[in-house]
Amino acid sequence: MKPRSTFQDYRDKCTFPSEGELICAVSGGADSAALLILAAETSSTVRAIHVNHGLRPEVSEEAQKVGMLANKLNVGFEEIKIELTDGPNLEERARDARYRVLPNEVLTGHTADDQAETVLLQLMRGGSLDALSGMRLSGHPLLRLRRCDTEAICDLFGYQPIFDPSNKNPRFLRNRVRHEILPLMADVAQRDVAPLFVRAADLARDDRDLLDELASAIDPTDVKALNSAPVPLARRAIRQWLRNGHPPDLAAVERVLEVARGNSLGTEIAGGKRIRRSKGKLHLFERISSEGEVSETSD
């Protein structure tokens, strides 16, 4: 009989930061609760943050339960309340709202199963190498654990995870990927496919990082440099230049390349910004007033 895994066994597979306070986003489900339990096993300075969306009547009880778990682990606890209404794109709006109120260094309880779902979702939306790369290990210390591992950690600690019924709702695309598409793929392949997506993400991430490093040597405002670079690197240099939280879409990048090639004098991009070519350089302009004045923001 295989011996039961210990907290140390699970912790050895994780990538918690070695310094600073460990701030954990904790909904109270198995994944986030396991994150907090292992964080408390890793560091003496840990804080749980529970974001209360106010979408279900039982959320106050859930916040109280997360607070009790934090108290049992002798770690800090903070509840943040946000106002969110039901409607279109609820999953995406809820995620964006959480990250707006959470600190940049927050840790989340995403697992290898979440990584597989993320890769597949992003590919379904038309992503390429960056989509295949999935989530980075940074900020996601449990990416080497499976969902069954987080449930086992909670059981080992004696914690009953909170069940969020929205995780079964087929209204949300991720749930259909989780409960329908991945199981079907596993049935067709006659094997667990999640580790395959995780391995593909690891390899793609290495390739992406190398390409980003090579692209960083290219001045994206220098027309000659862009036109002499391999197209994949030129695209990446432009994406790095224009990234503002989210990278520009491929169509916008291609339009900027057309300006660099001299096929057009300028182009509009997201956010009311405009790219213009002048004297061998690309210039980024942004509208800053109601009168339509345009100010150059960078060279």
Summary of the structure (lengths in Angstrom):
residues: 299
radius of gyration: 22.7
end to end distance: 65.5
largest distance: 75.5
contacts: 866
relative contact order: 0.10
helix: 50%
strand: 14%
